[in-house]
């Protein structure tokens, strides 16, 4: 079918030129970048928004436009699994045979219909106009037909239609209802230890928009200063955390622009604080962050070290990420050094450090609120690739710390294969070590489990699902 407008119009009916809606065009561009280039929405969206403001002018692309574009992108990505199931029920072919750009437009339309308060007629009309602009008239007709089928039911009715009953297949039911791949549902359920309410609460929390959390870097900024900002409230657990309520823009905060404060999830702050608070035997003069990029934990650790007269060595394998670490640490009140080095082949001597943090590369399943596209990108086999690296980095950390010193092993994944399995396997090779109970080092934080390690959760703590094991070298 031709995409040329003059071939698709009916005789005698005036042709209506499609409206170029900058908000929906921007959302479509962002989804295409995520799909085509494996980009992350949180990296793609800000420059697209800046470009739109420059092109349309601040009056035409105001805060509401930016908020709608952000909601369309993140909402569509978070609910992709549910929306795919709905679209599958409304098309006459397997979803893999629908062109990806068409599927992106459909998903944007379905989110407006089922996930927002946009009126049905406006959602359909605006999405069909978008389809005519980016796909052509022929495929716009297909989009229109599918969306009209979708509009016949609300989200609850569609879930009733497309999700298998919980009693027949609990994991598949939860996967469709809460828009997570089945294998992720299974892995998170195992990590929680069973029970329906916990997994449903966790999956639902993964689909909530996370708050922006700032960290006041000790010696450079205070929470009192940050709390003077509009829409700022105190953090829940970290004494250095300040949360920005909806609409708060970190780039508008002087301390953030000047590097005296940063954007850092409260779970990430707690990991650094717990390592810094762990008791060590003997000196406490030299600390190591062995996987320091992009620099949030390193900046907090360096500031805490400076308060005690200690120095931090921040090591990061990728040179461009090492540059981000250097930027985060610039202006730290105490001594520090940033190097680009492979943590599995360290350039420093064994036993050099009093404290070591190894926040290892992982699947990122603990940050699905912030990077919703990661849930669709990751595969179970990715665990096989990360496992040897995680074990190698933990061995490096244990070799790098002196007797009486402490290692913190951290991941932004709650998957047992990346947390307890790694620690258990490596400690079998290091009999002269002991696990420290990390729970007392996170004062005031509830629901930390049986210990001695700690797993934070979005639905229980409002943080990313950070894991931490603290290990003392005893001989």
JOPE-V80845 format. One line per field, one symbol per residue. psi: psi as a letter, one per 30 degrees, with the letter a starting at -180 (. if undefined). Layout:
psi->???
This chain:
psi->kkgkeffflkkfkkkjkkkjjeeeeeeeeeeeeeeeghlkefeeeeeeeeeeeeefkfeeiaeeeeeeeeeeeeeeeegeeeeeeeeefglglkeffkkeeeeeeeeeeeeeefglgkkeeeeeeeeeeeeeeffleefeeeeeeeeeeefflaeeeeeeefklkefeieeeeeeeeghkkeeeeeeeeeefglkeeeeeeeeeefgkkklkklkjkkfflleeeeffkkgkllleekfgkkkklkfkjeffkeeeefgfllkkkeeeeeeeeeeffkklkblifklkjfifkgfeeeeeeeeeeefggllkkjkkekeeeeeeeeeefkgkflklkkljljffikflkkgflekkkjjlkafgffhfeeifffefelleffeeeeeeeeeeeeeeeeffklkflkkjkklhkgkeffceeeeeeefffifhlkkkjfeffikfklhgafaflkjlkefefgllikkkkkkkjf.
